[in-house]
Amino acid sequence: MQKNILIQIISRNIGFVVASLLIILACLTFPLFAANPSAGTTTAEFLIINPDARASAMGLSSAALIDDADSLLWSPAVLGYSSSREVSVSTMKLNGFDDGMFSGAKITTINGLYALPQNTNAIPVFPSIGTLGMALVYADYGEVPITTTSPESTGSFVPRNLSLNMYWGNRFYKNEYLKNMPFGIGVKYIYQSINQYSSHGFATDLGAAYVFPSHTALAGFRYSMSVLNLGYAGPFISENDPLPLTFKNGIGYDFKMNSIIHTLGGPKTFFPVAGPDSTITLDGTMIKGHNFMLSSGLELTFYRRFALRMGYMLFQDTQGFTGGMGINYDTRYGFYKIDFAWVPQNYLGDNFRLTLNYKWGERMRSNRINSRVITEADEKKQEEEAGKESTPKEKKKKSNR
């Protein structure tokens, strides 16, 4: 009896079980790659700090989060997955609030996606002209005193870093397998300043993903990989250091909260939501000059309105558990999100991150990849179509009687 119940639980949530086993397996095997003897040898370190509240709350497990503009800096494949127009703003304080709300070290990013119109056979292999992306990263480290041979300060300066990024992405159209493989590419200009010295550089970002079709046994899974900061940074005076070249690989699995609740003995439709509404992720990140990082995250969404998130980062001396929450609000004018993250740091104190997101024009294209975003209008349309299909059958039954 108990064995049958266990089999039933596993069969109902096979995707969630597979994702959990992969995470456990990775946690047991990846310690072999954790050490990095060349730590602290790169420049433009602000490029690897992620202020996105959603990803931060999920342990920075961001590679497979390819469904909103917040992912642009870490997964350019979002440009081939998204079919909307979207803008997001993220900010974080690097050293807590001891020096006030707005002063001190902070990083702010502004990301934007703009899905271009449906393809009119101008490019036969693509369903649309593509999606354009733009990102601005600004890092301000607060005032730093200038000292000479004596401890007395002779003035101060504010170190500043800036990155301006441009992206384009798409996905293929006719091939059954390639149409589920979004990709993106971007170029970035990098500026750094320390007092009267400055450095300029250029780099590129590459990303691709594979979203398993909804009719397959692995429906709900997606795999994503990115190569970031591939480029060159000039010297401040005479010598230059390499950029923090980054390799990210991640898997994600979207599942239904209703399935979990039903497995635990609850009703099948506890939440009135069609399709998957929650996500579990696993990332492996290798950054030049840094230790290997393995991170995992979980996002539980309730009634499409409220999200709870948690994550964990392995092989990091300063970070471990993370958490956060989000509020979603869908209107006829667009989709609004507010995300908040809490990232404890052992030596620097707690770190808080905030993201504001606005999305519109979600259904401007046809032939989209499997989508998680299902609004009330979609559900109403599905009910109407189901009613139309059932009406002829009911009439036939009545005539037979």
ZIBELMO-V914649 format. One record per helix or strand. SS is the DSSP state (hx for helix, st for strand). FROM is the first residue (numbers start at 0). TO is the last residue. If there is no record, write none. Layout:
ss:from:to
SS:FROM:TO
SS:FROM:TO
This chain:
ss:from:to
hx:1:11
hx:13:32
st:41:42
hx:44:47
hx:52:56
hx:68:70
hx:77:80
st:84:92
st:105:114
st:117:117
st:125:125
st:127:127
st:130:146
st:152:169
st:171:171
hx:177:179
st:182:193
st:196:210
st:220:232
st:241:242
st:245:254
hx:256:262
st:277:286
st:292:301
st:305:313
st:318:330
st:333:344
st:350:359
hx:375:399
